[in-house]
Amino acid sequence: MSGGSLVLGLLNGLTIGLLAVGLVLVYKSNRFLNLAHAQMGTLSALLLAISIVALVAGGLVIMNVMVASVSQRSREIGLRRAMGARESDISRQFLLESLFVALGGGTVGVVAGIAIAAVLGAAGIASSRITWVPFAVALAACVAVGLVFGIHPARKAARVDPSASLRGRAA
């Protein structure tokens, strides 16, 4: 053994570190396992918080795009209402549009995730086992975000006054 090296080994459930100066440190393996579990819990909580912030930010973007769409298409909405479309028809249309925007973004994310995993695996950087559960959860979250953040624009579109919008005064 060379003079500055550190040797670690497991002996009857204990981790023993031998230093070149002759000092022997003895730790129980459970201590390291508990520390690793605590760090994994902290990392998981951090990743969950980042995911929630990203979902809310994406939802706000979808909502703003849909509100702008309602403003730009007020004449179309007014014409549909004047032709007999109910508020629920207009609301359903905008909710479906919001849902498809969210699912489009989720699908791009799923494809990007699979591609990145394949590239990292092919390069030998990281190996991964792709399962369907995370992708199903991601797409379900996209559906929820699309529906929740699409409610306000859908209600706004449904409440457009047909006569005012056809005269060009509605927003």
C-alpha positions, 0 to 999 in steps of 0.5 A: 500500500502506498503512503497517502492512499485510502482503502475502503472495505466492508467487514461485518456490516462496518466500513473501515477506512485505513489511512497511511498515517495509521488512523483507523476510522470505523463507521456503520454502513447504515449511517451512509445509507441513511445519508444517501436516502436523505439526499435522494429525498431532497433531490426528489423534492427539488425536482418536483418543485422545478417540475411544478414551476415549469408546468405552471409557467407552461400553463400561463403561456398557453392561457396567454396565447389563448386569450390573445386568440380570443381577442383576435378571433372575436369576429369569428366568435361573434359570427358563430354565436349569431349563427346559433352556436351556444356558449358551451359550443364556443367554450368547448372549442377553446378548451379543445384548442388549449388541450391540443396545444398542451398535448403538442408540447407534451408530445414534443417533450416525450420525443425529446426525452426518448431521443436524449436517452437514446443518444446518451445510451449510444454515447455510453454516457448514461444507460437508461431503461425507458418505461411507459409510466413516466410518459403517461404521467407527463401526458396526463399532466399536459392534459390537466394543464391544458384544461385548467389553464384553458378555462379562462380563455374558453369562458372569455370566448363564450361570453363574447357579445355577438352584436358588438363583435360583429360591429368590431367593438368586442375584445 
